Amino acid sequence: MAMAENENGRMDVNWKKRLHVFGEKVRRYPSLAWQTTWKVGREDPRRVIHAFKVGLSLTLVSLLYLLEPCYNGFGQSAIWAVMTVVVVLEFTAGATLCKGLNRGLGTLLAGLLALLIGFIANACGRVLQAVLIGAAVFLIGTVASYMRFVPYIKKNYDYGLVIFLLTFNLITVSSYRVDNVLKIAHDRIYTIAIGCAICLLMSLLIFPNWSGEDLHNSTVFKLEGLAKSIEACVNEYFYGEVEASGDIKLSEDPIYKGYKAVLDSKSTDEMLALHASWEPRHSRYCHRFPWQQYVKVGAVLRQFGYTVVALHGCLRTEIQTPRSVRALFKDPCIRLAAEVSKVLIELSNSIRNRRHCSPEILSDHLHEALKDLNTAIKSQPRLFLGSKHKQNHTSNMLKIAAAQVGNERHGKTSGVSLSSVKTDSSALLEWKSKRVSTEQSKETERKSLRPQLSKIAITSLEFSEALPFAAFASLLVETVAKLDLVIEEIEELGRLACFKEFRPGDEIVVTCEGPRVDVLQNHLPSHGVD
C-alpha cells in the first residue's frame, strides 16, 4: 500500500513538472516567435518585400473570382489564376520566369494537342472515340514521361512537362463527357496566362530580385569568407589556446562560419545559374552573361575550401605541437596566411566591381613568405627527422606496446614477448574459461593499461612532436598552390563577362564580412504542381 502511494506521488510530481515546462513554453512562445520573425526580416529585407508582392498578386487574381463581370466570363476556371500565382511567383525574377514560361508553354501546347485529339475523336463513333482517347492518353503520357529523363529537358523544362501532362489529360478525358470542351481549354489557358502575366510583372517591374545578382554576390562573399577563415585559423593556431576538446560548437566557430557557405554552395550555385539564364539581358552591353562560369568558380572554391577544412582540423587534433616549437615558425606562417587572404580579398573585389584583377596579384611578398617558411623548416631538421637513436628507441617501444595489446586480448599479464602470444584455438578456449573468474581483475588491468599505452605512445613520438605542425604548414602551402586554379577561373570569368580592365589605383580595401547564409534559404525549391 505504501509503495503504491509513493508511486502515485512520483507520478503527480512528474505531471506537475511537465505542466510547468509546457506552461513556460507557452509563455515564451510569443517572444520567441517575434524574435524569429524579426531575425528573418533583418537578415534579408527583400523577404519582406517579396511577401507583400505575393499578397498583392493574390489579391489581384482573386478579383477574377470576386468581381461579378469577371466571374461571369471565366466561371470556376478563375481559380486556376490563383493557383498559378501561388505556384509560379518565386523569390527571384529568374525563378519566376522559369516556372511561369514553363507553365504557360506547357498549358498552351497541351491545350492545342488535346483539341486536335478531341476533334479527330469526335468524327468517329462513340466506341472508337473512347479507344482513340485512351490510346492518346497512353502514348502522350509515355512519351512525355520518358522525355523527363533527358538531362537537358529535366534541367530546364521538367516543370513544363508536368503541366503539359496534367492539362492534356484533364482536357482530353473531359472531352468524352463534356460537350463544350473548347470552352474549358479556352478558359483555363486564359486564366493561367493572366496569373503568369501578373507574376512576371511583379517579379520584373516591382523591386525585382535577380538570380544573377545573387549568384554574383554569393561568389564575392565566399571568397571573403575563405580569406577570413584562413587568417583566423592561423591566428588561433599561434596566438589562441589550441585544444583538442571540442567545447566550441561548430555553429559558433567563426572559422567554420567562413568556409561553411563554400562547402554548401554546389546545389545553390547550379540553381541560381539556371534561373539566371532565363533572366533578360539587363546589362549595359546586352550580352549573354557566363553564369555557368560562376558555377566553375564555385567548384574551384570548394576544392580550396577542403584545404581550409583540413587546416581547421589541425587545431582540434589530439596531439599538438608545443607552443615553444610553434613559435619558431610563427612569423613566416602568419605572413603567408596574410598574403593568401590578401589575394582572396583582391579577387573578391575584382568580381564585386566587375573588373579584372591586378596582373601582380601574386606579389613578391607571397613568394618571400614561402621562402622564409621553407628556410625556417630546414633550419630545424632534428624536429622533423629525429636521431637514429630515438628512432630505434621508438621501434622498441612500439613493439612492447603491441605485445601488451596482444596480452590484453588473451588475458595475460605484461612482460611476455610478442612471439610468445598464443593465437591458436586452445588459447581461445583457455581465455573463455577464465573470463568469468577474472572479470574484475581484467577491468583493473584495462584501466591501468590505458595510461601506460598513452605514455608509451607519447614517449615514442618525442622525435616527432613537430609533425602536427608539419601537417599544418604543408596545408598552408597547399592553399598557395591552389590559388593558381582560383585565379585562372576568375580570370576566365572576367574575360567571358567582359570585365573592365584593371587600372592602377583600383585597389579597394574591403574588410571581410560574414558570408551570406540566407541565399540558400531564399532559393529553396518550392514543391507544387498545380
Secondary structure, 3 states (H helix, E strand, C coil): CHHHHHHHHHHHHHHHHHHHHHHHHHHHHHHHHHHHHHHHHHHCCHHHHHHHHHHHHHHHHHHHHHCHHHHHHHHHHHHHHHHHHHHHCCCCHHHHHHHHHHHHHHHHHHHHHHHHHHHHHHCCCHHHHHHHHHHHHHHHHHHHHHHCCCHHHHHHHHHHHHHHHHHHHHHHHHCCCCCCHHHHHHHHHHHHHHHHHHHHHHHHHCCCCCHHHHHHHHHHHHHHHHHHHHHHHHHHHHHCCCCCCCCCCHHHCHHHHHHHHHHCCHHHHHHHHHHHCCCCCCCCCCCCCCHHHHHHHHHHHHHHHHHHHHHHHHHHCCCCCCHHHHHHHHHHHHHHHHHHHHHHHHHHHHHHCCECCCCCCCCHHHHHHHHHHHHHHHCCHHHHHCCHHHHHHHHHHHHHHHHHHHHHHCCCCCCCCHHHCCCCHHHHHHHHHCCCCCHHHHHHHHHHHHHHHHHHHHHHCHHHCCHHHHHHHHHHHHHHHHHHHHHHHHHHHHHHCCCECCCCCCCCCCCCCCCCCHHHHHCCCCCCCC
